[in-house]
Amino acid sequence: MLSVVLATFNEEKNIEKCLKSVKDIAGEIIVVDGSSTDNTREIAKNLGAKVIKTTNKANFHINKQMAMDAAKGELVLQLDADEWPDKEQKDFIKKIHAKIIKGNYNNQPVAWWLKRKNFFLGHYFKKGGQYPDPVIRLYVNGFAKLPQKDVHEQMKVDGEIGWAQGHLIHYANPTFSDYLRKFSTYTSFKAMQLEEEKLKINLITSFEYLVIKPLKTFIQLFLRHRGYVDGIPGFVFAVMSGLHHAIAYLMLWELKEKKKK
């Protein structure tokens, strides 16, 4: 059996397309939902998913791992609600699953890197560090786990990792408003991490986080990783990625000021 697992929060705009894309290959679909206030859970249930309601945690990888732990299939595909595999990737997954079921899958990879096509401002990235944007999302059950320490971490795998054919279509930011909503979530989480690391607010760290880190990130994405190939979307993404550092630092400053009162 192939298990498809997701963690969700207010994904009613995406969840239907995601789940319909895998219904023909999934033996079970598990959705761990962080108490969505929209119709995410109802849509998932209507499409045959097993839905587990929990709290919405700052690090949503905790909920992802909860979904992974509930999977009973021999092979597991972990998705975000704004992702779906293309036909070539689904064919690859079916071939791997068939080999596992037949029992002739010795000395083979136990997890796979999946290439992603990322959508931003009406454009699928070609460069800028956003393609092929590999993520470990397909694995033999029991051989992979999330560290649950950061929102951008990769799975830890006990064994060989291969490369899957095809692509994950990642429709993460159909509008800039969607991007800003996620931007706020990520920078808030990063501010909490900086607080746990006891980063001090002073002239040196201000210069580092408000000037050096944003500039370095922009140069890496737009010049070193050739984000200029993606035109205006590549430029905007490089600028906003750099601003992650600045906004997280200012949020940390605000957290510290609130604690003084």
NORNORUR-V515205 format. One record per residue. N is the residue number from 1. RES is the residue in one small letter. PSI is psi in whole degrees, -180 to 180 (NA if undefined). OMEGA is omega in whole degrees, 0 to 359 (none if undefined). D_FIRST is the distance of its C-alpha to the first C-alpha in Angstrom with 1 decimal. Layout:
n->(N,N)
res->(RES,RES)
psi->(PSI,PSI)
omega->(OMEGA,OMEGA)
d_first->(D_FIRST,D_FIRST)
This chain:
n->(1,2,3,4,5,6,7,8,9,10,11,12,13,14,15,16,17,18,19,20,21,22,23,24,25,26,27,28,29,30,31,32,33,34,35,36,37,38,39,40,41,42,43,44,45,46,47,48,49,50,51,52,53,54,55,56,57,58,59,60,61,62,63,64,65,66,67,68,69,70,71,72,73,74,75,76,77,78,79,80,81,82,83,84,85,86,87,88,89,90,91,92,93,94,95,96,97,98,99,100,101,102,103,104,105,106,107,108,109,110,111,112,113,114,115,116,117,118,119,120,121,122,123,124,125,126,127,128,129,130,131,132,133,134,135,136,137,138,139,140,141,142,143,144,145,146,147,148,149,150,151,152,153,154,155,156,157,158,159,160,161,162,163,164,165,166,167,168,169,170,171,172,173,174,175,176,177,178,179,180,181,182,183,184,185,186,187,188,189,190,191,192,193,194,195,196,197,198,199,200,201,202,203,204,205,206,207,208,209,210,211,212,213,214,215,216,217,218,219,220,221,222,223,224,225,226,227,228,229,230,231,232,233,234,235,236,237,238,239,240,241,242,243,244,245,246,247,248,249,250,251,252,253,254,255,256,257,258,259,260,261)
res->(m,l,s,v,v,l,a,t,f,n,e,e,k,n,i,e,k,c,l,k,s,v,k,d,i,a,g,e,i,i,v,v,d,g,s,s,t,d,n,t,r,e,i,a,k,n,l,g,a,k,v,i,k,t,t,n,k,a,n,f,h,i,n,k,q,m,a,m,d,a,a,k,g,e,l,v,l,q,l,d,a,d,e,w,p,d,k,e,q,k,d,f,i,k,k,i,h,a,k,i,i,k,g,n,y,n,n,q,p,v,a,w,w,l,k,r,k,n,f,f,l,g,h,y,f,k,k,g,g,q,y,p,d,p,v,i,r,l,y,v,n,g,f,a,k,l,p,q,k,d,v,h,e,q,m,k,v,d,g,e,i,g,w,a,q,g,h,l,i,h,y,a,n,p,t,f,s,d,y,l,r,k,f,s,t,y,t,s,f,k,a,m,q,l,e,e,e,k,l,k,i,n,l,i,t,s,f,e,y,l,v,i,k,p,l,k,t,f,i,q,l,f,l,r,h,r,g,y,v,d,g,i,p,g,f,v,f,a,v,m,s,g,l,h,h,a,i,a,y,l,m,l,w,e,l,k,e,k,k,k,k)
psi->(139,126,131,125,143,154,135,158,114,61,32,-24,-23,-30,-36,-48,-40,-52,-37,-29,-22,1,-31,-11,-15,133,-28,149,125,126,117,114,131,54,53,146,2,-153,22,-51,-41,-43,-44,-44,-41,-23,11,10,148,120,128,118,135,-168,159,104,151,-41,98,-5,-21,-43,-34,-44,-34,-41,-40,-39,-27,-12,137,-7,159,-31,140,133,117,124,159,160,-19,25,153,146,143,176,-43,-39,-39,-39,-40,-45,-41,-38,-44,-44,-41,-39,-41,-43,-39,-11,11,56,51,149,41,166,149,-3,163,141,133,126,143,144,113,129,130,125,48,20,137,122,144,-25,-147,23,7,3,132,-2,59,139,144,109,-12,129,156,130,132,-6,2,150,148,134,-28,37,-20,156,-11,19,160,160,147,128,134,77,-171,143,128,-172,128,152,160,-167,152,127,119,98,57,-38,71,-26,160,-27,-40,-42,-44,-34,-45,-35,-44,-41,-48,-42,-33,-43,-41,-37,-40,-37,-43,-35,-42,-32,-3,41,131,147,111,-178,-39,-49,-31,-46,-38,-48,-25,-19,-60,-54,-44,-42,-42,-43,-43,-47,-42,-46,-44,-35,-59,-45,13,43,-20,-22,-29,11,-141,-44,-39,-39,-48,-43,-41,-41,-49,-35,-39,-38,-16,-44,-47,-46,-41,-40,-43,-35,-38,-45,-45,-42,-43,-39,-38,-35,-22,-23,NA)
omega->(173,176,173,187,181,166,186,168,179,182,184,179,187,194,183,181,180,184,178,182,184,183,183,180,185,172,174,175,181,179,173,186,182,177,178,178,176,185,183,184,181,180,180,179,180,179,173,181,169,186,177,181,178,179,178,186,179,174,185,175,175,178,175,180,177,178,178,180,182,183,180,182,178,181,185,173,180,182,163,185,180,180,170,180,175,185,181,180,178,177,178,181,179,179,179,181,180,178,180,180,181,177,179,184,179,177,180,175,177,176,185,169,176,176,181,169,185,182,181,179,176,189,172,183,173,183,176,182,183,171,10,175,186,177,176,183,180,183,172,187,178,184,181,182,176,177,178,179,184,183,181,183,174,176,171,188,178,181,183,178,178,178,178,173,178,184,162,173,185,183,190,189,179,175,179,176,177,179,182,178,179,177,180,179,183,181,176,178,179,178,178,176,180,178,178,178,178,176,182,175,177,184,182,181,177,179,180,186,181,183,189,183,177,181,180,179,179,181,180,185,187,182,183,180,171,177,179,177,181,173,183,177,179,179,181,181,179,178,183,178,176,181,175,182,183,182,178,179,179,176,176,178,180,177,180,180,179,181,180,184,none)
d_first->(0.0,3.8,6.4,9.8,12.7,16.4,19.8,22.4,26.1,28.0,25.7,26.5,27.7,24.5,21.5,21.5,21.4,18.7,16.2,17.3,16.7,12.9,12.4,12.0,9.0,7.2,5.1,7.5,10.6,12.9,16.5,19.1,22.4,25.7,27.8,28.1,31.4,30.3,27.8,24.6,23.0,24.1,22.7,19.3,19.3,20.6,17.7,15.2,14.5,14.9,18.1,19.7,23.4,25.2,28.2,28.6,29.3,31.4,28.7,25.6,23.6,23.9,21.9,19.3,18.9,18.7,15.6,14.1,15.1,13.4,9.8,7.7,4.5,5.8,6.8,8.7,11.1,14.1,16.5,19.9,20.8,23.2,20.8,18.6,17.5,19.7,18.9,19.4,17.0,14.2,15.1,15.0,11.5,10.3,12.6,11.5,7.8,9.4,11.8,9.7,8.2,11.9,13.1,15.7,15.0,18.1,20.5,18.4,17.9,15.6,16.0,17.5,20.3,19.9,23.2,24.2,26.8,28.6,30.6,34.0,37.1,36.1,35.2,32.3,33.4,34.2,35.8,37.0,34.3,31.8,30.4,28.3,27.5,24.6,22.1,19.3,16.3,13.4,12.7,11.0,10.5,14.0,16.0,17.1,19.1,21.5,25.2,25.9,29.5,29.8,28.4,28.2,26.7,23.9,21.2,22.4,20.4,20.8,20.9,21.3,20.6,20.3,20.9,18.5,20.0,20.9,21.5,20.5,23.1,24.6,26.8,28.0,31.7,32.5,35.8,38.0,37.9,34.1,34.9,37.7,35.6,33.1,36.1,37.6,34.4,34.1,37.9,38.1,35.4,37.2,40.5,39.1,38.0,41.5,43.1,41.1,42.4,45.9,46.8,50.4,51.9,54.8,56.4,54.5,51.0,51.9,52.9,49.7,47.3,49.3,50.5,49.2,45.4,45.3,47.4,45.5,42.1,43.7,45.1,41.9,39.8,42.5,44.5,42.6,39.2,41.1,40.1,43.3,41.4,39.6,43.0,43.6,39.9,39.8,43.1,42.1,38.8,40.8,43.4,41.0,39.0,42.3,43.2,40.2,42.4,45.5,43.9,42.0,45.4,47.3,44.8,45.3,49.0,48.7,46.7,49.5,52.2,50.7,50.7,54.4,55.3)
